[in-house]
Amino acid sequence: MSDTKPPLPPFTEASAIQKVRMAEDAWNSREPDRVVQVYTADTRWRNRAEFPAGREQVREFLQRKWARELDYRLIKELWAFTGSRIAVRFAYEWHDDSGQWFRSYGNENWEFTDQGLMARRFASINDLPIATSDRKFHWPLGRRPDDHPGLSELGL
């Protein structure tokens, strides 16, 4: 594993947007081993009512998440940035094992080390049950295509 994960702070608008897209791409892979590589060994999270600490707990959290949230597709958008911190808003669609679809909306606050690793992640998330016909994220599983609309373009 690399000791640095560019782009590095302090962030510019362009580098913050790049960091957000890289995070979106990693999460859309639904590969916990890939995703945890961008966090510090002692990363601290708050995700709903869970508080994973360290890469191993984050890995376990992600494994549980994607075992439950099926056909997961995520869009993140930069909200604000300063120095070593980035704020994002996001939405993702998924269904449970009964076939009920949801759109989950949230905000995250991230703090990075000088090496570009995420040391802290604080997330607030709400789930909205939706009809299959109300889905807006229809790309094949994996990375969102560059020409697929983002949250603002979708009115979310």
Buried (B, 14 or more C-beta within 10 A) or exposed (E): EEEEBEBBBBBEEEBBBBBBBBBBBBBBBBEBEEBBBBBBEEBBBBBEEEEBEBBEBBBBBBEEBBEEBEEBBBBBBBBEBEEBBBBBBBBBBBBEEEEEBBBBBBBBBBBBBEBBBBBBBBBEBEBEEBEEEEBBBEEEEEBBEEEBEBBEEEEB
